[in-house]
Amino acid sequence: MNNMVSLPQSGLCKPLVSFQPGLLNMDQSLSLFKQKEKVVVIMGATGTGKSKLAIDIATHFPPSEIVNSDKMQVYEGLDITTNKVTKEECRGVPHHLLGTIHPNSNFTATDFCHHATLAIASIKERDAFPIIAGGSNSFIEALVNHLHHPSRYHWCFLWVDVSLPVLHSSLSARVDRMIQAGQVDEVREFFDPCSEDYNRGIRRAIGVPEFHDYFIAEAERAGERRKKRLLEAAIASIKVNNWKLANRQVQKIHRLYGMWKRNMHRLDATEVFLKGNNRLEAEEAWEEHVMSKTRKIVHNFLYEDTLNTNGAGSSNIASVMASSAPPPAMAAATH
């Protein structure tokens, strides 16, 4: 959807050194859930609107802070290529692990667990609400397994889902917008003519290795015709690789749903993307199909323990990690 995924225009929303809690827009104080260590996790394939949903939740349930769980967005640089949210898009919501890791380092799932755990603890110390958001399901699964103490953490998983054919079309359009926004120039800064190693750090990101042959042709002062052909091939490869990534991510989420379905809520955003050419209609669809449902889910998750002193309405990590049969077939829109 053209207007649901925007490109960096005026700087990345960098993590804040300190955070001043804002005024609550609800009668109950969020300190009521402090001892419960409640965490919302937003999942979904690339380009489905996870960052937007995280920020929408954070602004509706202040004070909240977001921990990025996208394995490429953790690195410094390539803001267009990795589609990081901008300062304006952050709307004042503090972000952690967003553009903070050296681009040549290898940031593993173990590293993520360590840094995300520290981030969650610091957020809780400020009496704020932690929201994990990103498309790297291996990071999310590792974190849930890492923070496994049943009496400490309660999880709510929000799965933003979009019909794959619709999502593929949106991803192709997003690649075109990224090219127009200057992606080629951005990636050229990371190009090393002496190395074809794209297996480390941010150089693994989709949208980097695909340009290798094109940049080689530039360095060799190849003719315009050959460069044009290689550039078109690179862009086509980026689109296909985004489609493949989305397919793998959805498959992984289906597997995780089999383990976490008692705590996972599927939000079908397909209609939002179908309205993508009309900004007003897209926002109305987002409110109807995604945000209105999300507000109810998160409100119940945050306050159910307070309203039900017997704890009958709460789910702990033991139920989250309990294995179950594979999920039934999802709505046709997901296939």
BASEVO-718391 format. One line per field, with one value per residue: z, y, x of N, C-alpha, C in turn; residue number from 1. Coordinates in steps of 0.2 Angstrom, whole numbers, plus 2048, in hexadecimal, padded with zeros to 3 digits. Layout:
n_zz: Z,...
n_yy: Y,...
n_xx: X,...
ca_zz: Z,...
ca_yy: Y,...
ca_xx: X,...
c_zz: Z,...
c_yy: Y,...
c_xx: X,...
seq: NUM,...
end
This chain:
n_zz: 800,7FB,804,810,813,816,811,817,81A,821,82B,836,843,851,860,870,87D,889,890,892,89B,893,895,89A,890,895,8A3,8AC,8B4,8AC,8B4,8BA,8B3,8B4,8BD,8B7,8AB,89E,88C,87B,86C,85B,84C,83B,829,81E,81A,81E,827,834,83C,83C,843,84F,853,853,85E,868,86A,86D,879,884,891,884,87D,86F,86A,85D,853,847,83D,834,835,841,83F,83C,82F,81D,81D,814,80C,816,81B,826,833,833,83C,83D,83B,846,850,85D,865,86E,867,868,864,856,848,84F,850,84A,839,833,83C,842,848,852,856,863,868,866,86F,87B,87B,878,884,88E,889,88B,899,89C,897,89F,8AC,8AA,8AC,8A0,891,889,877,86B,85B,84A,83C,83D,841,847,850,859,85D,864,86E,875,87A,881,88C,896,8A2,8AB,8B5,8B2,8A5,89A,88B,87C,86B,85C,84C,83D,82E,81D,80D,803,7F4,7F3,7FB,7F5,7EA,7F0,7F6,7EA,7E5,7F0,7EF,7E3,7E7,7F0,7E8,7E1,7EC,7EE,7F0,7E9,7E9,7F6,7F9,7F2,7F9,802,7FA,7F5,7EA,7EB,7F2,7F3,7FD,805,811,81E,82B,827,81A,816,814,80A,7FB,7FA,7F6,7EA,7E1,7DE,7D1,7C9,7CF,7CD,7BF,7BD,7C3,7BA,7B0,7A6,798,796,792,796,7A4,7A7,7A5,7AF,7BA,7BA,7BB,7C8,7D0,7CD,7D3,7E0,7E3,7E1,7EB,7F6,7F6,7F8,805,80C,80A,811,81E,821,821,82C,837,837,83C,849,84D,850,85C,864,864,86D,872,867,85B,84C,840,832,826,818,811,813,80C,7FF,7FD,7FB,7F2,7F5,801,80C,80C,80F,81B,822,821,828,835,837,834,83A,845,84E,853,858,863,86C,86F,875,87F,887,88A,891,89D,8A2,8AD,8B7,8B8,8BA,8C7,8CA,8C0,8B5,8A8,8A3,89A,89B,899,898,892,886,881,87F,875,866,85B,849,842,83D,82C,826,822,810,80B,810,808
n_yy: 7FA,80A,816,811,80E,817,821,824,836,841,83D,830,829,829,820,826,82E,831,830,838,834,835,83D,832,82B,824,81E,815,813,80F,809,7FF,7F3,7F1,7E8,7DC,7DB,7DD,7DA,7E0,7D9,7DC,7D4,7CE,7CD,7D5,7E6,7E7,7F0,7F1,7FA,805,801,7FE,80B,812,80B,80E,81C,81C,815,81C,81E,817,80D,807,7F9,7F4,7E6,7E2,7DB,7E1,7EE,7F2,7F6,803,80F,80F,813,814,808,7FE,803,80B,813,824,833,83C,832,82B,832,837,82C,822,818,808,7FF,803,807,807,7FE,7FA,7F9,7F0,7E5,7D5,7D3,7C8,7BC,7B9,7C5,7CE,7C9,7CC,7DB,7DF,7DA,7E2,7EF,7ED,7EC,7F9,801,7FD,801,80F,80F,80C,806,7F7,7F4,7E8,7E8,7E2,7DA,7CE,7BF,7B5,7BC,7C0,7B4,7AE,7B8,7B6,7A9,7AB,7B4,7AC,7AA,7A5,7AD,7BA,7C0,7C5,7C3,7CA,7C7,7CF,7CD,7D3,7D1,7CF,7CC,7C1,7C3,7D1,7D7,7D4,7DC,7E9,7E9,7E9,7F6,7FD,7FB,802,80F,811,810,81C,825,825,81A,813,81B,81B,80E,80D,813,809,800,7F5,7F2,7E8,7DE,7D0,7CC,7CA,7C6,7CB,7D6,7E5,7E4,7D9,7DC,7DC,7E4,7E8,7DF,7DC,7E6,7E5,7E1,7EB,7F6,7F2,7F3,800,805,800,808,805,804,80E,807,7FA,7FC,801,7F5,7ED,7F4,7F3,7E6,7E4,7EB,7E3,7D7,7DB,7DD,7D0,7C9,7CF,7CB,7BD,7BD,7C2,7B7,7AD,7B2,7B2,7A5,7A1,7A8,7A1,795,799,79E,792,78F,79A,79E,7A0,7AC,7B4,7C0,7C2,7CE,7D4,7DD,7DF,7E6,7F3,7F5,7F2,7FE,807,811,81B,826,82B,821,816,819,819,80B,805,809,803,7F5,7F2,7FB,7FE,7F1,7EE,7F7,7F2,7E6,7E8,7F0,7E7,7DE,7E5,7E9,7DE,7D6,7DE,7E1,7D4,7CC,7BF,7BB,7B3,7B8,7BA,7B5,7AC,7A9,79C,797,79D,797,78A,77C,779,772,775,785,788,789,799,7A8,7AA,7B5,7B5,7AD
n_xx: 804,803,803,806,812,820,82E,83F,841,845,84E,853,849,851,856,851,85A,855,844,835,827,817,806,7F9,7EC,7E2,7D7,7DC,7EC,7FC,805,7FF,801,80E,815,812,819,815,815,814,814,817,815,818,818,825,822,814,80F,813,81C,814,809,80E,812,806,800,808,806,7F9,7F9,801,80E,818,825,82F,836,841,840,845,851,859,857,85D,869,875,873,86E,861,856,856,854,848,845,83C,838,83C,831,827,828,822,826,827,832,83F,847,856,857,85F,86C,876,887,88A,892,893,88D,87E,876,869,86A,871,867,85E,864,866,859,853,859,854,846,846,84A,840,835,83A,837,82A,823,81C,821,823,825,82B,82C,833,83B,839,841,848,83E,838,844,845,839,83B,846,842,83A,835,827,81F,822,822,815,80D,808,804,803,7FE,801,7F9,7F9,7F2,7FB,7FD,7F8,801,80D,80C,80C,818,821,81D,822,830,832,830,83A,845,843,845,852,85A,863,86F,871,874,880,88A,88D,893,8A0,8AD,8B6,8B1,8A6,89E,890,88B,88B,886,87E,87F,879,86C,85C,85D,86A,875,86F,872,880,886,882,888,895,896,895,8A1,8A9,8A7,89D,892,883,878,87A,87C,86F,867,86C,869,85B,859,85E,855,849,84D,84E,840,83B,842,83D,830,832,838,82C,824,82B,82B,81D,81B,822,81C,810,814,818,80C,806,80B,809,7FC,7F2,7F5,7F6,7F1,7E9,7E9,7E1,7E7,7E5,7DB,7DE,7EA,7E4,7DD,7E7,7EA,7E2,7E4,7DC,7D1,7D9,7DE,7D3,7CF,7DA,7D7,7CB,7CD,7D9,7DE,7D4,7D0,7DC,7DE,7D4,7D9,7E5,7E2,7DA,7E4,7ED,7E6,7DF,7E3,7E2,7D4,7CF,7D2,7D4,7DC,7D7,7D5,7E2,7F1,7FF,811,813,808,809,815,811,80F,805,7F8,7FB,7F6,7E5,7DF,7E2,7D8,7D4,7DA,7E7,7EF
ca_zz: 800,7FA,809,817,814,814,810,81B,816,825,830,839,84A,855,866,874,883,88F,88E,897,89A,892,898,898,88E,898,8AA,8B0,8B3,8A9,8B9,8BD,8B0,8B5,8C0,8B3,8A6,897,886,875,866,854,847,834,823,81C,817,820,82B,83B,83F,83D,848,856,855,855,864,86D,86B,871,880,887,88D,881,879,86A,869,856,852,840,83D,830,837,847,83D,83A,828,818,81F,80E,80A,81B,81C,82D,834,834,842,83D,83C,84D,854,863,868,86E,864,86A,85F,84F,846,854,84F,845,833,831,841,842,84D,852,85A,86A,869,866,876,880,87A,879,88B,891,887,88E,8A0,89D,896,8A5,8B1,8A9,8AC,89A,88E,883,871,867,854,845,838,83E,845,84A,856,85D,860,868,874,879,87D,886,891,896,8A9,8AB,8B9,8B1,89F,897,884,877,865,857,845,837,828,816,808,7FF,7ED,7F4,7FE,7F0,7E5,7F4,7F6,7E4,7E5,7F5,7EC,7DE,7EB,7F3,7E3,7E0,7F1,7EE,7F3,7E5,7EB,7FD,7FA,7EF,7FF,805,7F5,7F6,7E4,7EC,7F6,7F1,803,807,816,824,82D,823,813,814,813,803,7F8,7FA,7F2,7E3,7DD,7DD,7CA,7C6,7D1,7C9,7B8,7BE,7C4,7B4,7AB,7A1,794,799,791,79B,7AB,7A8,7A5,7B5,7BF,7B9,7BE,7CF,7D2,7CC,7D8,7E7,7E4,7E2,7F1,7FB,7F6,7FB,80C,80F,80A,817,824,823,823,833,83B,837,841,84F,84F,853,863,868,862,873,873,861,858,845,83E,82B,823,811,80F,814,806,7F9,7FD,7FB,7ED,7F8,808,811,80D,812,823,825,821,82D,83B,837,834,83E,84B,853,856,85C,869,871,871,879,886,88B,88C,897,8A3,8A4,8B3,8BC,8B8,8BC,8CC,8CA,8BB,8B0,8A2,8A1,897,89D,894,898,88D,880,87E,87E,86E,865,854,845,842,837,826,827,81C,80A,80A,812,804
ca_yy: 800,810,81B,80E,80D,81D,820,82A,83C,846,83A,82A,82A,826,81F,82B,82D,831,830,83B,831,83A,83C,82C,82D,81F,81F,811,814,809,806,7F9,7ED,7F1,7E2,7D7,7DB,7DB,7DC,7DF,7D7,7DD,7D0,7CF,7CD,7DB,7EB,7E7,7F6,7EF,800,80A,7FF,7FF,812,813,808,812,822,81B,813,81F,81E,811,80D,802,7F5,7F2,7DF,7E1,7D9,7E6,7F5,7F3,7F8,80A,811,80C,814,813,801,7FB,805,80D,818,82B,837,83E,82C,828,836,838,826,820,811,805,7FB,805,80A,808,7F9,7FB,7F6,7EA,7E0,7D0,7D3,7C2,7BC,7BA,7CC,7D1,7C8,7D0,7E2,7E0,7D9,7E8,7F4,7EC,7EE,800,803,7FB,806,815,80E,80D,7FF,7F5,7F1,7E5,7E8,7E1,7D4,7C9,7BA,7B1,7C0,7C0,7AD,7AE,7BC,7B3,7A3,7AE,7B7,7A7,7A9,7A6,7B2,7C1,7C3,7C4,7C5,7CB,7C8,7D2,7CB,7D8,7CD,7D2,7C7,7C2,7C7,7D8,7D9,7D4,7E2,7EF,7E9,7EC,7FD,800,7FB,808,816,811,812,823,829,826,813,811,81F,819,808,80E,814,803,7FB,7F3,7EF,7E3,7D9,7CE,7C9,7CE,7C2,7CE,7DC,7E8,7E2,7D3,7DE,7DC,7EA,7EA,7DA,7DC,7EC,7E4,7E1,7F2,7FA,7F0,7F6,808,805,7FE,80D,801,808,810,802,7F4,7FE,801,7EE,7EA,7F7,7F0,7DF,7E4,7ED,7DD,7D2,7DD,7DC,7C9,7C7,7D2,7C6,7B7,7BF,7C2,7B0,7A9,7B5,7B0,79E,7A1,7AA,79C,790,79C,79E,78B,78F,7A0,7A0,7A3,7B3,7B8,7C3,7C4,7D5,7D4,7E4,7DF,7EB,7F9,7F5,7F3,805,80B,817,821,827,82B,81B,811,81A,816,804,804,80A,7FE,7EE,7F1,7FF,7FD,7EB,7EE,7FB,7EE,7E0,7EA,7F2,7E1,7DB,7E9,7EA,7D8,7D3,7E3,7E0,7CE,7CB,7B8,7B9,7AF,7BB,7BB,7B0,7AC,7A7,795,796,7A0,792,783,77A,777,770,77A,789,786,78D,7A0,7AB,7A9,7BB,7B4,7A8
ca_xx: 800,808,804,807,81A,823,835,842,841,848,852,850,847,856,854,852,85E,850,83D,831,820,811,800,7F5,7E6,7DD,7D6,7E1,7F3,7FF,809,7FB,803,815,817,810,81E,812,819,810,819,814,818,815,81D,827,81D,80D,80D,815,81E,80F,805,812,812,7FF,7FE,80C,803,7F3,7FA,807,814,81A,82B,82F,83D,841,842,847,858,85D,856,861,870,876,873,86A,85A,851,856,851,841,844,837,83B,83B,82A,823,828,81D,828,827,839,840,84E,859,856,865,871,87C,88C,888,896,893,888,879,873,863,86D,873,861,85B,868,865,852,851,85B,84F,83F,846,84B,839,831,83C,834,823,820,819,825,820,82A,828,831,831,840,836,846,84A,838,838,849,844,834,83E,84B,83E,836,832,81F,81C,824,820,80F,80F,802,806,7FF,800,7FE,7F9,7F7,7F1,802,7FD,7F8,807,812,80B,80E,820,823,81C,827,837,833,830,841,84A,842,847,859,85D,86A,874,872,878,886,88E,88F,896,8A7,8AE,8BB,8AE,89F,89C,88A,888,88D,884,879,880,874,865,85A,85E,871,878,86C,875,887,888,881,88E,89B,896,896,8A8,8AD,8A5,899,88D,87D,873,87C,87A,867,865,86E,865,854,85A,85F,84E,845,84F,84C,839,83A,845,838,82A,834,838,826,821,82E,828,816,81B,825,817,80B,817,818,805,804,80E,807,7F5,7ED,7F7,7F7,7EB,7EA,7E6,7E2,7E8,7E5,7D7,7E2,7EE,7E0,7DB,7ED,7EA,7DE,7E7,7D6,7CE,7DE,7DF,7CC,7D0,7DE,7D3,7C5,7CF,7DF,7E0,7CE,7D1,7E2,7DD,7D0,7DD,7EB,7DF,7D9,7EA,7F1,7E2,7DB,7E5,7E0,7CD,7CE,7D7,7D6,7E0,7D4,7D6,7E9,7F5,806,816,812,803,80C,81A,80E,80E,7FE,7F8,7FC,7F0,7E0,7E0,7E0,7D4,7D7,7DE,7EE,7F2
c_zz: 800,800,810,818,812,814,814,817,81B,82B,834,840,84E,85C,86B,87A,889,88C,894,896,898,896,896,895,890,8A0,8AE,8AF,8B0,8AE,8BC,8B9,8B1,8B8,8BC,8AD,89F,891,880,870,85F,84F,840,82F,822,819,819,825,833,83F,841,842,84F,858,857,85C,86A,86F,86E,878,883,88E,88B,87E,875,86A,862,856,84B,83F,839,832,83E,845,83B,832,824,81B,81A,80D,810,81E,823,82D,835,83A,842,83E,843,852,85B,867,868,86B,867,864,858,84D,84B,854,849,83F,831,836,83F,848,84D,856,862,86C,86A,86D,87B,880,87B,881,88F,88F,88B,896,8A1,89C,89C,8AB,8B0,8A9,8A5,897,888,87D,86D,860,84F,841,839,843,849,851,85B,861,865,86F,878,87D,883,88D,893,89D,8A9,8AF,8B8,8AB,89C,890,880,870,860,850,840,831,822,811,804,7F8,7EE,7F7,7F9,7EB,7E9,7F5,7F0,7E3,7EA,7F2,7E7,7E2,7EE,7EE,7E2,7E6,7F2,7F1,7EF,7E8,7F2,7FE,7F7,7F4,802,800,7F6,7EF,7E5,7F0,7F3,7F7,806,80D,81D,825,828,81C,811,812,80B,801,7F8,7F5,7EA,7DE,7DB,7D5,7C7,7C8,7CE,7C2,7B8,7BF,7BE,7AE,7A5,79D,798,798,796,7A2,7AC,7A9,7AC,7BB,7C0,7BC,7C5,7D2,7D2,7D2,7DF,7E8,7E5,7E9,7F7,7FC,7F9,802,80F,80F,810,81D,826,825,82A,838,83C,83C,848,852,853,85A,867,867,867,874,86D,85E,851,843,836,828,81B,80E,80F,80E,7FF,7F8,7FC,7F7,7F0,7FF,80D,812,810,819,826,826,827,834,83C,838,839,845,850,856,85B,863,86E,873,876,880,88A,88E,892,89D,8A5,8AB,8B9,8BD,8BA,8C1,8CD,8C5,8B5,8A9,89F,89E,899,898,893,892,886,87C,87D,877,86D,85D,850,844,83C,831,827,821,816,808,80B,80D,7FD
c_yy: 806,814,818,80D,813,81C,826,830,841,843,835,82C,826,825,825,829,82D,831,833,838,837,839,836,82E,828,820,81B,813,80E,806,800,7F3,7ED,7EB,7DC,7D6,7D9,7DE,7DB,7DD,7D8,7D9,7D1,7CF,7D4,7E0,7EA,7EC,7F5,7F6,805,808,800,806,814,811,80C,819,822,819,816,81E,817,812,807,7FF,7F2,7EA,7DD,7E0,7DE,7ED,7F7,7F6,800,80A,80D,80C,813,80C,7FD,7FD,807,812,81F,82E,839,838,82A,82C,837,832,823,819,80F,800,7FD,80A,80C,803,7FA,7F7,7F0,7E4,7DB,7D0,7CD,7C2,7BC,7C1,7CF,7D0,7CC,7D8,7E3,7DF,7E0,7EE,7F3,7EE,7F5,803,803,800,80D,815,80E,806,7FD,7F2,7EF,7E5,7E7,7DB,7CE,7C4,7B6,7B5,7BF,7B9,7AC,7B2,7B9,7AD,7A6,7B0,7B2,7A6,7AA,7AB,7B9,7C4,7C1,7C7,7C6,7CC,7CA,7D1,7CF,7D3,7D0,7CC,7C7,7C5,7CE,7DA,7D9,7DA,7E8,7EF,7EB,7F3,801,801,801,80E,816,813,81A,828,829,81F,812,815,81D,813,808,80F,80E,7FE,7FB,7EF,7E9,7DD,7D7,7CB,7CD,7C9,7C5,7D5,7DE,7E6,7DC,7D6,7DE,7E3,7ED,7E5,7DB,7E1,7EA,7E4,7E8,7F6,7F8,7F3,7FD,809,804,803,809,806,809,80A,7FC,7F6,7FE,7FA,7EB,7ED,7F4,7E9,7DF,7E6,7E7,7D8,7D4,7DC,7D4,7C6,7CA,7CD,7C0,7B8,7BF,7BB,7AC,7AC,7B3,7A9,79D,7A3,7A5,797,793,79D,797,78B,794,7A2,7A2,7AA,7B7,7BA,7C5,7CA,7D5,7DB,7E4,7E4,7F2,7FA,7F5,7FA,80A,811,81D,821,827,824,815,813,818,80F,802,804,805,7F7,7ED,7F4,7FE,7F7,7EB,7F1,7F6,7E8,7E2,7ED,7EC,7DE,7DE,7E9,7E4,7D6,7D8,7E2,7D9,7CB,7C4,7B6,7B5,7B1,7BB,7B4,7B1,7A9,79F,793,798,79A,78B,782,778,774,776,77E,787,78B,794,7A2,7AB,7AF,7BA,7B0,7AB
c_xx: 804,809,805,80E,81D,82B,839,843,845,84B,84F,84E,84C,853,855,856,85A,849,839,82A,81B,80B,7FC,7EF,7E0,7DD,7DB,7E8,7F7,804,805,7FE,80B,818,816,815,81A,815,814,815,815,818,814,81A,81F,822,816,80B,80F,817,819,80A,808,812,80B,7FD,802,809,7FC,7F3,800,808,816,821,82B,836,83C,844,843,84E,85C,85D,85A,867,86F,876,86E,862,854,850,853,84A,840,83F,83B,839,834,825,823,824,81F,829,82F,839,847,850,857,85B,86B,877,880,88A,88C,896,88D,884,875,86C,865,86E,86C,85D,85E,866,85D,84F,853,856,849,840,847,844,835,833,839,82D,820,81F,81D,821,825,827,82E,830,836,83D,83B,848,844,838,83E,848,83F,837,843,848,839,833,82B,81C,81E,822,819,80F,808,805,801,802,7FD,7FF,7F6,7F7,7F8,802,7FC,7FE,80D,812,80D,815,823,823,821,82E,837,833,837,846,849,845,84E,85D,863,870,876,876,87F,88C,891,893,89E,8A9,8B3,8B8,8A7,89C,896,887,88A,889,87E,879,87C,86D,863,85A,865,874,876,86F,87D,889,887,886,894,89C,897,89E,8AC,8AB,8A1,894,887,878,874,87A,872,865,866,86A,85E,854,85A,858,849,847,84D,844,838,83C,840,832,82C,835,831,823,824,82C,822,816,81E,820,811,80D,816,811,803,806,80A,800,7F1,7EF,7F8,7F1,7ED,7E6,7E7,7E2,7E7,7E1,7DA,7E6,7EA,7DE,7E1,7EE,7E6,7E0,7E1,7D3,7D3,7DE,7D8,7CC,7D4,7DB,7CE,7C8,7D5,7DF,7DA,7CE,7D7,7E1,7D9,7D5,7E2,7E8,7DD,7DF,7EE,7ED,7DE,7DD,7E3,7D8,7CB,7D3,7D9,7DA,7DE,7D5,7DD,7EC,7FC,80B,815,80D,805,811,817,80D,807,7FE,7F9,7F5,7EC,7E2,7DE,7DB,7D8,7DB,7E5,7F2,7F3
seq: 1,2,3,4,5,6,7,8,9,10,11,12,13,14,15,16,17,18,19,20,21,22,23,24,25,26,27,28,29,30,31,32,33,34,35,36,37,38,39,40,41,42,43,44,45,46,47,48,49,50,51,52,53,54,55,56,57,58,59,60,61,62,63,64,65,66,67,68,69,70,71,72,73,74,75,76,77,78,79,80,81,82,83,84,85,86,87,88,89,90,91,92,93,94,95,96,97,98,99,100,101,102,103,104,105,106,107,108,109,110,111,112,113,114,115,116,117,118,119,120,121,122,123,124,125,126,127,128,129,130,131,132,133,134,135,136,137,138,139,140,141,142,143,144,145,146,147,148,149,150,151,152,153,154,155,156,157,158,159,160,161,162,163,164,165,166,167,168,169,170,171,172,173,174,175,176,177,178,179,180,181,182,183,184,185,186,187,188,189,190,191,192,193,194,195,196,197,198,199,200,201,202,203,204,205,206,207,208,209,210,211,212,213,214,215,216,217,218,219,220,221,222,223,224,225,226,227,228,229,230,231,232,233,234,235,236,237,238,239,240,241,242,243,244,245,246,247,248,249,250,251,252,253,254,255,256,257,258,259,260,261,262,263,264,265,266,267,268,269,270,271,272,273,274,275,276,277,278,279,280,281,282,283,284,285,286,287,288,289,290,291,292,293,294,295,296,297,298,299,300,301,302,303,304,305,306,307,308,309,310,311,312,313,314,315,316,317,318,319,320,321,322,323,324,325,326,327,328,329,330,331,332,333,334,335
end
